[in-house]
Amino acid sequence: MRHVNPYSAHLGEEEPLKVLASTPRKIELLIEELGGERLDQPLAPGKWSSREIICHLADCELAFSFRLRQTLAEEDHVIQPFDQEKWAATYTAYETREAINLFRAARGWNISLLRVLDDEQKERTVTHPERGAMTFWTIVETMAGHDLNHLAQLQTLARSFAPAH
């Protein structure tokens, strides 16, 4: 079976559950570093701000939550892709704190699920229309790589907007 994780380069040899568990705190620290007024500043026109990245992570956690549960509940489940740019069009409605709180709660719920799975459940198959057949655990690895990708973006924003010493 083809295992397609578009974020595998970000994940490397890191343990997905450790990455997933540590991400909410890392986001909190980066947000503290950025400070309130810089949360809405993108690096360049057309790029997402820190607040928008965090809203995206919250949205994705909801989507991943559904994907994980559907994969466990249904035989031969087909994942429903979504257009992240269309979802991002509503991000002006959300405050950073709301997004972090949602992300933290949904992530905690997902980690609780992931910690009790057996090997058979981790190997359940699912199909992504754009990426093909994969396992449940490939979704988990994708989540972790996705986290690392966006944490790197947040770190870049924090460095770029850091006060000069």
MIMARTOR-269452 format. One record per residue (C-alpha): x negated, y, z; residue number from 1. Coordinates in steps of 0.001 Angstrom, whole numbers, padded with zeros to 6 digits. Example, Ala and Ser with C-alpha at 12.3 -4.5 7.8 and 13.67 -1.06 7.14 Angstrom:
BEGIN
+---------+---------+---------+-----+
!      xx !      yy !      zz ! num !
+---------+---------+---------+-----+
! -012300 ! -004500 !  007800 !   1 !
! -013670 ! -001060 !  007140 !   2 !
+---------+---------+---------+-----+
This chain:
BEGIN
+---------+---------+---------+-----+
!      xx !      yy !      zz ! num !
+---------+---------+---------+-----+
!  000000 !  000000 !  000000 !   1 !
! -001188 !  003489 ! -000825 !   2 !
! -001626 !  005651 !  002273 !   3 !
! -001424 !  009275 !  001248 !   4 !
! -002195 !  011868 !  003871 !   5 !
! -002720 !  015228 !  002161 !   6 !
! -004493 !  016457 !  005324 !   7 !
! -006876 !  013516 !  005774 !   8 !
! -009918 !  015735 !  005188 !   9 !
! -008869 !  017841 !  008188 !  10 !
! -008282 !  014814 !  010409 !  11 !
! -011449 !  012919 !  009554 !  12 !
! -012162 !  010386 !  012312 !  13 !
! -010203 !  012203 !  015017 !  14 !
! -007574 !  010276 !  016957 !  15 !
! -004141 !  011518 !  015795 !  16 !
! -002438 !  011302 !  019205 !  17 !
! -005201 !  013328 !  020864 !  18 !
! -004912 !  016000 !  018186 !  19 !
! -001121 !  016094 !  018490 !  20 !
! -001233 !  016335 !  022280 !  21 !
! -003813 !  019137 !  022318 !  22 !
! -002339 !  021371 !  019618 !  23 !
!  000292 !  023252 !  021677 !  24 !
! -002311 !  024446 !  024211 !  25 !
! -004742 !  025403 !  021455 !  26 !
! -002023 !  027494 !  019822 !  27 !
! -001312 !  029200 !  023155 !  28 !
! -004993 !  030100 !  023582 !  29 !
! -005263 !  031459 !  020043 !  30 !
! -002137 !  033563 !  020515 !  31 !
! -003557 !  035012 !  023724 !  32 !
! -006752 !  035813 !  021832 !  33 !
! -004843 !  037508 !  019019 !  34 !
! -002610 !  039651 !  021194 !  35 !
!  000874 !  040860 !  020341 !  36 !
!  000265 !  043517 !  017715 !  37 !
! -001877 !  041294 !  015497 !  38 !
!  000549 !  038355 !  015367 !  39 !
!  002282 !  039797 !  012314 !  40 !
! -000881 !  040725 !  010400 !  41 !
! -001789 !  038347 !  007562 !  42 !
! -005375 !  038128 !  006310 !  43 !
! -004246 !  039188 !  002858 !  44 !
! -001036 !  040039 !  001009 !  45 !
!  001002 !  036915 !  000322 !  46 !
! -000634 !  034966 !  003183 !  47 !
!  001154 !  034011 !  006373 !  48 !
!  000619 !  035851 !  009638 !  49 !
! -000058 !  033977 !  012874 !  50 !
!  003609 !  034271 !  013853 !  51 !
!  004667 !  032813 !  010505 !  52 !
!  002184 !  029936 !  010832 !  53 !
!  003595 !  029124 !  014269 !  54 !
!  007163 !  029309 !  012932 !  55 !
!  006083 !  026940 !  010157 !  56 !
!  004605 !  024528 !  012704 !  57 !
!  007865 !  024611 !  014676 !  58 !
!  009901 !  023956 !  011518 !  59 !
!  007572 !  021140 !  010490 !  60 !
!  007820 !  019542 !  013908 !  61 !
!  011590 !  019396 !  013443 !  62 !
!  011153 !  017877 !  009983 !  63 !
!  008552 !  015384 !  011235 !  64 !
!  010834 !  014470 !  014161 !  65 !
!  013561 !  013506 !  011741 !  66 !
!  011174 !  011666 !  009427 !  67 !
!  009713 !  009603 !  012258 !  68 !
!  013105 !  008579 !  013595 !  69 !
!  014584 !  007846 !  010178 !  70 !
!  011582 !  005675 !  009334 !  71 !
!  012139 !  003646 !  012497 !  72 !
!  015909 !  003451 !  012035 !  73 !
!  016287 !  002704 !  008323 !  74 !
!  014822 !  000116 !  006000 !  75 !
!  013068 !  001630 !  002996 !  76 !
!  013773 !  005197 !  004058 !  77 !
!  013011 !  007926 !  001509 !  78 !
!  011714 !  011158 !  003022 !  79 !
!  013409 !  014369 !  001975 !  80 !
!  010757 !  016955 !  001009 !  81 !
!  011367 !  020645 !  001646 !  82 !
!  010092 !  023886 !  000161 !  83 !
!  008061 !  025536 !  002913 !  84 !
!  008153 !  028928 !  001211 !  85 !
!  011959 !  028911 !  001146 !  86 !
!  012040 !  027923 !  004811 !  87 !
!  009532 !  030703 !  005561 !  88 !
!  011905 !  033275 !  004095 !  89 !
!  013819 !  033209 !  007408 !  90 !
!  010813 !  033619 !  009722 !  91 !
!  011590 !  037270 !  010412 !  92 !
!  014444 !  035957 !  012576 !  93 !
!  012084 !  034335 !  015099 !  94 !
!  009804 !  035582 !  017815 !  95 !
!  006429 !  033947 !  018345 !  96 !
!  007346 !  032796 !  021860 !  97 !
!  010523 !  031103 !  020578 !  98 !
!  008511 !  029267 !  017935 !  99 !
!  005872 !  028125 !  020435 ! 100 !
!  008530 !  026950 !  022881 ! 101 !
!  010333 !  024960 !  020196 ! 102 !
!  007082 !  023489 !  018910 ! 103 !
!  005935 !  022498 !  022411 ! 104 !
!  009288 !  020874 !  023291 ! 105 !
!  009666 !  018970 !  020015 ! 106 !
!  006013 !  017901 !  020071 ! 107 !
!  006360 !  016581 !  023617 ! 108 !
!  009446 !  014629 !  022555 ! 109 !
!  007570 !  013168 !  019578 ! 110 !
!  004517 !  012217 !  021621 ! 111 !
!  006746 !  010389 !  024105 ! 112 !
!  008099 !  008354 !  021191 ! 113 !
!  004688 !  007704 !  019649 ! 114 !
!  003197 !  006399 !  022893 ! 115 !
!  005678 !  003495 !  023166 ! 116 !
!  005504 !  002141 !  019620 ! 117 !
!  004171 ! -001300 !  018801 ! 118 !
!  002021 ! -002165 !  015789 ! 119 !
!  004987 ! -003404 !  013787 ! 120 !
!  006761 ! -000079 !  014184 ! 121 !
!  003620 !  001848 !  013217 ! 122 !
!  003419 ! -000177 !  010000 ! 123 !
!  007043 !  000392 !  008943 ! 124 !
!  007158 !  001605 !  005386 ! 125 !
!  008653 !  004796 !  004059 ! 126 !
!  008544 !  006551 !  000700 ! 127 !
!  007767 !  010181 !  000077 ! 128 !
!  009038 !  011188 ! -003394 ! 129 !
!  005871 !  013182 ! -004112 ! 130 !
!  003295 !  011000 ! -002327 ! 131 !
!  004650 !  007497 ! -002758 ! 132 !
!  004783 !  004629 ! -000279 ! 133 !
!  003224 !  005061 !  003143 ! 134 !
!  003544 !  003783 !  006672 ! 135 !
!  005074 !  005367 !  009741 ! 136 !
!  001543 !  005883 !  011064 ! 137 !
!  000562 !  007766 !  007903 ! 138 !
!  003215 !  010328 !  008873 ! 139 !
!  001556 !  010627 !  012289 ! 140 !
! -001874 !  011078 !  010704 ! 141 !
! -000381 !  013694 !  008377 ! 142 !
!  001063 !  015564 !  011351 ! 143 !
! -002348 !  015641 !  013059 ! 144 !
! -004177 !  016765 !  009917 ! 145 !
! -001497 !  019395 !  009322 ! 146 !
! -002066 !  020682 !  012872 ! 147 !
! -005812 !  020937 !  012314 ! 148 !
! -005317 !  022755 !  009009 ! 149 !
! -003123 !  025403 !  010608 ! 150 !
! -005235 !  025645 !  013771 ! 151 !
! -008175 !  026496 !  011514 ! 152 !
! -006073 !  029226 !  009873 ! 153 !
! -005122 !  030618 !  013295 ! 154 !
! -008789 !  030541 !  014356 ! 155 !
! -009723 !  032467 !  011215 ! 156 !
! -007054 !  035057 !  011973 ! 157 !
! -008237 !  035355 !  015586 ! 158 !
! -011867 !  035839 !  014454 ! 159 !
! -010875 !  038324 !  011758 ! 160 !
! -008894 !  040486 !  014131 ! 161 !
! -011237 !  040195 !  017108 ! 162 !
! -012394 !  043556 !  018426 ! 163 !
! -015986 !  044432 !  017494 ! 164 !
! -018418 !  044416 !  020422 ! 165 !
+---------+---------+---------+-----+
